[in-house]
Amino acid sequence: MLRWLLYGLLPAIAAVLVFVGVGGPRLAALGLAAGIAVPFGLLTAWPAWPWEIDLQAGTALSWLFWCVAFAGVLGTLHDLRWLPKMLTIPLEAALVVMLPWVLSAPLRPRWSFERGLLYLSVAWLGLVVVWWTLRRASETRPGMLVPAAGVLCLSGDLWLVLSRDHDLSWQLLAAGIAALATAMLVSTWKRPFQLGSGATLVIVLLHGGMLLACRVYAGFPPGALLLALLAPVPLWVSSHRNFDDSRRTGACIGLGLSAAMLGVACGVL
């Protein structure tokens, strides 16, 4: 635990304080990505470069590390308005679609074409829906909604990992929660706070990537993981026009439904 505090918690908090505290929400994506990637390298080992990782033998966390890092850079370029939206959205979508493909590489040789197509289609559809839901929520309901949902979902992921006594880099999830919670605390004195679509992409990849890794590399039940993956989807309620005059009510309903889905997922597991 002391090792995680020194090499996991403190670097995650420091990364967010440096990027978000100094650069504001425009650097939130880079701060979150650094707050996840740096503890990973310190606690385990720095992964090989992407072109050096064998798709069949490469570990899930190596690919997840680089996907989160790429998302941080891509998100920051978008939030700084150095990259046009018409180019950002296809690149973000490509990164979201690539994640299930690279994480499932060790299992694909054992799948039939039909089975592989079914598994990947479910993963792609679920991850894209979650990404688009959170992205839209960050644009239509700026403020604390998406960060709160991110902390909630990552906490649920952490509970799932720990409930099966499987050491699937719980440190990575814990570092992500600490980084996101720090960004929320920073927002109490650095206002206005808005988590941009770039930081939202980092949250989606960590959330979806860890759940996919649990299935591919630890054999977790698919039903519970799919329910946990889709937990952020109820946030679309908060962006519905019926709640334009009562945004807090819509946010509470969305977060409550997400928490319920996570609770059911943990119960099923």
C-alpha positions in Angstrom: 0.0 0.0 0.0 2.8 2.4 0.8 4.4 1.7 -2.6 1.1 2.6 -4.3 0.8 5.8 -2.3 4.3 6.9 -3.3 4.3 5.7 -6.9 0.6 5.6 -7.7 -1.5 8.2 -5.8 1.0 11.0 -5.5 2.1 11.0 -9.2 -1.6 10.9 -10.3 -2.5 13.9 -8.1 0.7 15.8 -9.1 0.0 15.3 -12.8 -3.5 16.7 -12.5 -2.4 19.6 -10.3 0.3 20.6 -12.8 -1.8 20.3 -16.0 -5.3 21.2 -14.8 -4.2 23.6 -12.1 -2.0 25.6 -14.4 -3.6 25.1 -17.8 -7.2 24.7 -16.8 -9.8 22.4 -18.5 -8.0 22.6 -21.8 -5.2 20.5 -20.4 -7.5 18.1 -18.5 -7.1 15.3 -21.0 -3.3 15.4 -20.8 -3.5 15.6 -17.0 -5.7 12.6 -16.7 -3.7 10.6 -19.2 -0.4 11.4 -17.4 -2.1 10.7 -14.0 -2.9 7.2 -15.3 0.2 6.4 -17.4 2.9 7.6 -15.0 1.7 5.5 -12.1 1.4 2.5 -14.4 5.0 2.9 -15.5 6.3 3.4 -11.9 4.2 0.6 -10.4 4.7 -2.1 -13.0 7.0 -1.5 -16.0 7.0 0.9 -18.9 5.6 -0.9 -21.9 7.4 -1.3 -25.1 6.7 1.0 -28.0 3.5 0.2 -29.9 5.3 -1.0 -33.0 7.4 -3.4 -30.8 4.4 -5.1 -29.1 3.4 -8.5 -30.5 -0.4 -8.4 -31.0 -0.6 -12.1 -30.0 1.7 -12.0 -27.0 1.3 -8.4 -26.0 -0.4 -7.8 -22.6 -3.7 -6.0 -22.3 -2.3 -3.3 -20.1 0.4 -2.4 -22.6 -2.1 -1.6 -25.3 -4.4 0.1 -22.8 -1.5 2.3 -21.7 -0.8 3.5 -25.2 -4.5 4.0 -26.0 -4.9 6.2 -22.9 -1.7 8.1 -23.8 -2.9 8.7 -27.4 -6.3 9.8 -26.1 -4.6 12.3 -23.9 -2.6 13.9 -26.7 -5.6 13.8 -29.2 -8.0 15.2 -26.6 -5.6 18.0 -25.7 -5.1 19.0 -29.3 -8.9 19.2 -29.7 -9.5 21.1 -26.5 -6.8 23.6 -27.4 -8.6 24.0 -30.8 -5.5 23.0 -32.6 -7.4 20.2 -34.3 -10.7 20.8 -36.1 -13.8 18.9 -34.9 -14.4 17.3 -38.3 -11.0 15.6 -37.9 -11.1 15.0 -34.1 -14.3 12.9 -34.1 -13.1 10.3 -36.7 -9.8 10.0 -34.9 -11.5 9.5 -31.5 -13.9 7.0 -33.1 -11.0 5.1 -34.6 -9.3 4.9 -31.2 -12.4 3.7 -29.5 -12.9 1.0 -32.2 -9.2 0.0 -32.1 -9.3 -0.8 -28.3 -11.4 -4.0 -28.5 -9.4 -5.2 -31.5 -6.0 -5.0 -29.9 -7.1 -6.2 -26.5 -8.8 -9.3 -27.9 -5.8 -10.3 -30.1 -4.7 -13.3 -28.0 -8.2 -14.8 -28.2 -9.0 -14.2 -31.8 -7.1 -17.2 -33.3 -9.3 -19.5 -31.2 -12.6 -17.9 -32.3 -14.5 -18.8 -35.3 -15.3 -16.0 -37.7 -18.9 -15.8 -36.5 -18.0 -15.8 -32.9 -15.3 -13.2 -33.3 -17.6 -11.0 -35.3 -20.3 -11.3 -32.5 -17.9 -10.5 -29.7 -16.2 -7.6 -31.4 -19.5 -6.2 -32.6 -20.9 -6.1 -29.1 -17.8 -4.6 -27.7 -17.6 -2.0 -30.5 -21.3 -1.0 -30.2 -21.2 -0.8 -26.4 -18.0 1.3 -26.3 -19.1 3.6 -29.1 -22.5 4.2 -27.3 -20.7 5.0 -24.0 -18.2 7.3 -25.7 -20.9 9.2 -27.6 -23.1 9.5 -24.5 -20.4 10.9 -22.3 -19.1 13.2 -25.1 -22.6 14.7 -25.6 -23.1 15.1 -21.9 -19.8 16.9 -21.6 -20.9 19.4 -24.3 -24.5 19.9 -23.3 -24.1 19.7 -19.5 -20.6 21.1 -18.7 -19.5 21.1 -15.1 -19.4 18.3 -12.6 -21.7 15.7 -14.2 -19.2 13.8 -16.4 -16.4 13.8 -13.8 -18.8 12.5 -11.2 -20.0 9.8 -13.6 -16.4 8.9 -14.4 -15.5 8.5 -10.7 -18.7 6.5 -10.2 -18.0 4.1 -13.1 -14.3 3.7 -12.4 -15.1 3.0 -8.7 -17.5 0.3 -9.9 -14.8 -1.2 -12.2 -12.4 -1.2 -9.3 -15.0 -3.0 -7.1 -15.5 -5.6 -9.9 -11.7 -6.3 -10.1 -11.2 -6.6 -6.4 -14.3 -8.7 -5.8 -12.8 -11.6 -7.7 -9.4 -11.2 -6.0 -7.8 -10.7 -9.3 -4.7 -8.5 -9.5 -5.6 -7.0 -12.9 -3.8 -3.7 -12.3 -6.3 -2.3 -9.8 -3.6 0.3 -9.3 -4.4 1.7 -12.7 -8.0 2.2 -11.9 -7.2 3.6 -8.5 -4.8 6.1 -10.1 -7.5 7.1 -12.6 -10.0 7.7 -9.8 -7.5 9.7 -7.8 -6.6 11.8 -10.9 -10.3 12.5 -11.7 -11.2 13.3 -8.1 -8.3 15.7 -7.9 -9.6 17.4 -11.1 -13.0 17.8 -9.4 -11.4 19.3 -6.3 -9.4 21.7 -8.4 -12.6 22.9 -9.9 -13.8 24.2 -6.6 -11.4 27.0 -6.8 -10.6 27.2 -10.5 -13.9 28.1 -12.0 -15.6 27.7 -14.4 -14.7 24.0 -14.7 -15.6 21.9 -17.8 -14.3 18.5 -18.6 -13.7 18.7 -22.4 -14.4 15.9 -24.8 -10.7 15.0 -24.8 -10.7 14.2 -21.1 -14.0 12.3 -21.6 -12.3 10.1 -24.2 -9.6 9.2 -21.6 -12.3 8.2 -19.1 -14.1 6.1 -21.7 -11.0 4.2 -22.8 -9.9 3.4 -19.2 -13.4 2.3 -18.2 -14.0 0.2 -21.3 -10.4 -1.0 -21.6 -10.2 -2.4 -18.1 -13.6 -4.2 -18.4 -12.5 -5.7 -21.7 -9.2 -6.8 -20.2 -11.2 -8.4 -17.4 -13.1 -10.5 -19.9 -10.2 -11.3 -22.3 -7.5 -12.0 -19.7 -9.3 -13.0 -16.6 -12.5 -14.7 -17.8 -15.0 -12.5 -16.0 -18.7 -13.2 -16.8 -19.7 -11.3 -19.9 -23.1 -10.3 -18.7 -21.8 -8.4 -15.6 -19.1 -6.7 -17.6 -21.5 -5.6 -20.3 -23.9 -4.1 -17.7 -21.0 -2.3 -16.1 -19.7 -1.1 -19.5 -23.1 0.5 -20.3 -23.5 2.1 -16.9 -22.8 5.6 -18.2 -25.5 5.4 -20.9 -28.3 6.7 -18.6 -26.6 10.1 -18.5 -28.4 10.8 -21.8 -31.4 11.6 -19.5 -29.5 14.6 -18.1 -29.1 16.1 -21.6 -32.7 15.6 -22.6 -34.6 18.8 -23.3 -37.2 18.0 -20.6 -34.5 18.8 -18.1 -33.3 22.0 -19.5 -34.9 23.9 -16.6 -34.0 21.4 -14.0 -30.5 20.2 -14.9 -29.7 19.1 -11.3 -32.7 16.7 -11.3 -31.7 15.2 -14.7 -28.1 14.8 -13.4 -29.3 13.0 -10.3 -31.6 10.7 -12.2 -28.8 9.8 -14.7 -26.2 9.2 -12.0 -28.7 7.2 -9.9 -29.5 4.9 -12.8 -25.8 4.5 -13.5 -25.2 3.5 -9.9 -28.0 1.0 -10.0 -26.6 -0.6 -13.1 -23.2 -0.9 -11.5 -24.8 -2.3 -8.3 -26.6 -5.0 -10.4 -23.3 -5.8 -12.2 -21.5 -6.3 -8.9 -24.3 -8.4 -7.6 -24.4 -10.6 -10.7 -20.6 -11.1 -10.5 
